[in-house]
Structures are given as C-alpha cells and as structure tokens.
Amino acid sequence: MLQAAGLIVARTEGTRHLYAIETRGLEALRKWLDGFWDEALVSFKAAAEREAAKERQSR
C-alpha cells in the first residue's frame, strides 16, 4: 500500500526485503498535509469568529 502510494521503494536482496522512503512521495504528502491544515485552520478561524460575533450580539 505504501509502495503503491509512492511513499516507499522496495527491493529484494536474496531472502530479504529492503524498504526505503521515497523522498518525492514524502514531499508530495507534506505539500498535501500543509494545504489540508492551512484550509482546516482557516475554516476553524472563520467558525470561531462567527461564534464570537454571535456571542457579542447576544449580550
């Protein structure tokens, strides 16, 4: 599964299976996670600001 996602590379040496991190795949994952968290934090901030505005209006 990790290999299919491009996150690792695997090779066989005799009876051993050797795995290594695929840096390009990891970089792509990092970019996706950064974008995900940026979007999530922006949404959270907007929701918190809406709730704060509602609370100020109800006082």
Secondary structure, 3 states (H helix, E strand, C coil): CCCCCCCEEEEEECCEEEEEECHHHHHHHHHHHHHHHHHHHHHHHHHHHHHHHHHHHCC
